[in-house]
């Protein structure tokens, strides 16, 4: 699978809100029950090394790193502090948001 990388000039918002978890019920269930599977899938979709999943022991850390990479590569609004508190407090929701954003980008390519 090709890595997701584009660099538009204008910053945009995430297409899916942090609390739009139930918009994709399957992803939502995976995020709450087996988040490591989503971290693995997301890391592969973003061109990360397969061993990146080792961060899954602390999946919020992996989600935070992937979220930063996606936000920077797609010129999505936000900063490190936003990513940190959202992933720390709302880990499953942030993981769902990241997953849905990746799926949307892949479907438009």
Secondary structure, DSSP 8 states (H G I E B T S, - for coil): --------SS-B--SS-TT-GGGSHHHHHHHHH-HHHHHHHHHHHTT--GGGGGGGGGHHHHHHHHHHHHHHHTTBS--HHHHHHHHHHSHHHHHHHHHHHHHHHHHT-
